[in-house]
C-alpha cells in the first residue's frame, strides 16, 4: 500500500514557484502521497481549492487519507491519467486556476513496494503500471517484443548505450517473470561495462516509461495547460531525467517565444504568439542540504512559467 511518508521534493521552491495564496485554486497532476498537496492546502486557506489527480489508485487513496481533516469541498481527488487534464478540470469546475503542478518522479512508496515492480532493488513481478487496470506490463514487453523493438525502447527511453546487447540477452533468456531475473540478465549483459549508476537503472526507466506512455502523455498534457491557467497563473514541473526535462524545456521555450520563424525572415509568417513567460530561465535544482537529507531528490529539476 502507498503510505503517507513520501518526502516532497523541493517543497519550499515549489510553493514559492506556485505563489500559493489564500483563496487560490490549484491542480496537482501527480498528487502521490499528497506531500506537495498538503502544503498547498495549508497555503490557500481560507477559501481555496485543490484538485489532485493520479493514475495510481493507491496514491489517490493515500492522498485522500492524508487530507481527510480538511474541508471536503476544498479538496477533490481523482483517479485518472493527467492526459485527460482538460476534461477533468472542466468536470470539476477548475478552470481557470492559479497554478498547475507536475511532480513526475516515482514516490517512495511506489519504489518500496516490491509488488509494483518499479524497483530493481526489490524482488517483484515485472509490472511497472501506475494504473493496475491497464493491460500493458513490463513483463509483456520483455517476453513478447522482438529484440529490435526492445533495443529501440532501451535507446529511446533509457538512453542506454548497451541497449542492443541487453535486448539480445533478454530475448535469449526469456521468459523472465521477476525484477531480479531481469536484473541478473542486465548484469550479465553489461558485465565489465558498468558506470557509476546501477546497471539496470536505464533498462527499468525505459520499460516504465513505455508501459505508462509517460513522455507521450506529458507532451499531450502540456499543450492543455495554458488554456486552464488564469492570467498570471503558474505552471511548475519537477522532472527527474533528461528526457522529461528536455520535453518540458522545449515546450516552455516554444510557448514563451513570440515568433517561431527562421532567423532572417523579414516579417513573421508563422503567426505564433507567446502565451507563457519564463519565471526563471535557469533550471532550479535541490539544495545540497536537501540532497543530503533525501538522496532521491538529487536528479530533480524544477522549471516554472507564468501565463500571460
N, C-alpha and C positions, 0 to 999 in steps of 0.2 A: 504493500500500500504506500501511496505517496504521503509523506509526513509533512510536518509544518516547520522543519528545521532547515529549509533551504535558505542559504545566505544570499540576499540580493546583491548583485554586483554593482559597484559604483552608485550606491544608493543616493548619497548626497549630490553627486554630479547629475544624476538622473532627475532628482526633484528640482534642482536649480534649472536644468535644461527645459523641463516641462513648465516651469513657473507655476507650480501648483498654488492655487489661491482659493479662499472661501467662495463658495457658490460655483466653482468651476466644474466642468463636465469633461471626463476623460475616458479613454478607451485603452485598456491593457490587452493587447492582442495575443499575448503569451503569458497568461496570468500565473501558471505554475502553482507554487505553494503560496502565492499572494504576498511575497516579500515586498515587492515594489508597490503592489496594490494597497497593502495596509498603510504604507506611508502616504500614499496619495489620498486615501480616505481620511486619514488624520489631518492632512493639509487642506482639504477642501471644505471642511466643516466650518460654519453651518451652511447648509443649503446645496452642497454639491452632489454629484452623482458619478458613479463609475460603472462601466460595462467591461466585465472581464471575459475573455474568450480563450479557450484552449481546446486543441484537438484531443487531448488526453482526458478521458472521463475521470480518472483517478485524481488528476491535478485539479479539475473543477470541483470535485468533492472536497479536496483538501482546502481549496480557496474558500469555499462556502463555509466550512467549519471554522477557518481562521478569522473570517469576517462576520461570524454569526452574531456578534454582540452589537453590530452596527445596524442602523435603521434599514429595514428590508427594501424600502423604496429607493434608497440611495446606492444600493449595491445589487447589481444584476450580473449573474454568471451564466454563461452559455457554453455548452459543449459542442463546438463546431470548429471547422478549419478557418483560419483567418482569410483564406482565399475568398470566402463569402462575406468579407468585411462590410461592404456597402449594404448588402441586403440585411445583414444582422443589425447594423446601426439604424437603418430605416425602420426595421421591425420594432425596435425598442426605443424609437424616437431619440436617438443620439446623433443628431445632425442639425447644425454644425456643432463641433465640440472644440474644447480649448487645448486638447493635447491627445496624441496617439503614441503609444509606446510599444516597441517590439524588443523583447529580450530573447534573442534567437538561440541561446545555448540550452543544452540539456540541464535539467535540475539535478541536484544531488540525489534526491530520492529515486529519480529515474535511473541514474547510474548505479546506485547502490542496490537496486532490486534486480538480482540476477535473472529473475524470471522474465524480465523485459528484453534481455538480450542486447542491451546497448553497450555494456562494458566488456572490454577484452580482458579484464582482470578477474571477472567472476564467471563461474560456470552457469550456463543457462541455455535455453533454446535459441536458435538463430531467428529471432523475431524482429525486433527493432521498429515496431509500429508505434507511432504516437497514439493512433486510434485502433484498438484491437478489433474493431468491426470491419476494417478494410481487409481485402484479400491478400494483397502482395506482402510477402515477408522476405527477410534476408535469406532464409533457408531456400525459398523458391528460386531466388536469383542464383544462389551458389550452386544449387543442384540441377537447374534446368537450363540456364542461359549457356550459350556457346562460349568457348574460350575467347573468341574475338570480342563478343559482347561484354564479357566480364573485364577483359583488358581495357576496353574502351571506357567503361564506367570507372575503373580504378584510376585511369589517367585523367578523365574529365572532372570527376567529383572528388577524387582523393589526391590529385596531383602526385600520384605515386610513380616514381621513375622506374620501379621494378614491376610495374603492372603486368607486363606480358608474362614474365616469369612466374609471378604469383598466380595469375589466371591459369597458366599451364599446370601448376602444382594443384590448384583447386580442382580442376577438371579430372586430373589423373588420380586424385584421392577421394573423390566423392562416391557415395553420399556422405555429406557432412551434416551432422544434426545439432551440434552444440557449439557454443562460442569457443570453448577451449580446444575442440577439434580443429576449428578454423585457425585459431592462433597457432597451433602446432604446425599446421601446413604452411602458414605465412612465415613462421620462424625458419622452417626448413628451406623455404624458397629464397629467403634473403640472408641466410647464414653468411657471416663474414662481410655483410654489406650494411650493417646497422649503424644508424646515426645516433643522435642524442635523444630521439624520441622512441617510444615503444614501437617495434617493427610492425605491429598490427594497427597502429593508430590510423593511418591513411586508408587502409582497407575497410575498417569499421566505419570511418567517416563516409566513404564513398557509398557503402551499402545503405547506411542510414539515410543519406540524402536522397538516394534513388528510391528507397522504399516509401518515403514520405513526400516525395516530389518537392523538396524544400526550396530549391532555387527557382523552379518554375512558379510555385505558389507565391513566393516572395515577390518576384518580378511582377506578377499579375496584381498582387495586393498593393504594392507601392503606387501603381497607377490609379488606384481608387482613393488614396489618402487625401490629395489636395482638395477634392470636392467635398470632403467631410469635415474639413477644418474651418473654424472661424478665421476671419482676418486677424493675423497676429497669433493664431494657434500654432502649436509646435508639434513637429514630428521628431521623435527620438528613437534611434535604432542602436541597439547593442549587438554586435556580431562577434564571432569567435574564430573565424578562419578567413583566409584571404578571398575565397570565392564569394562568400556573403558580403564581406566588406567592399569588395570591388563592385559588386552589383549595386549596393546602396550608394557608394561614392559616385558611380556613373549616373544613377538616377538623379541624385541631388545636383550634380554638375549640370546635367541637361536642363532640369526644370528650374534652375536658378540663372540660366543664360537667356538673354533677351532674343538673340538671333543665332540660328544654327547654320547659316550659310557658310560655304567655304571661304577662307580668308581671301581677300582681294575682290569679292563680289561687290560691284559698285553700289547696289541697293538691295535691301532684304527682299528675297523672293520666297522664303520659307514660311513666313507668317507666324513663326513661333514666338511666344511671349513668356517671359519668366513668371512663374506662379509661386516660387519659393525663394526665400533669401537664406543663404548660409549664415547661421549664427556664429559658427566657429569654422574657419577654413581648415584648421588643423584638427586631425582626429584627436579625441580625448581618450587617454589611457588610464588605467588604475594607478594609484599612488604606490610607491614601494612598500609602504606600510600595509596597504590592503593586500597586495600580492603575498607578503609575508604571512598575513593572517589567514588568507584564503587563496592558496596556490592556484585553484581553478580559475581565478579571475585574470591570470597573467596574460592570456591571449585576447582579452576583451578589448573591443574598440567601439567607442561611442561617437555617433555623428548626430547633429541636430540642425534642423532647418525650420524656418517660420513661414507661414502662409502670408502672401502679400496681396 
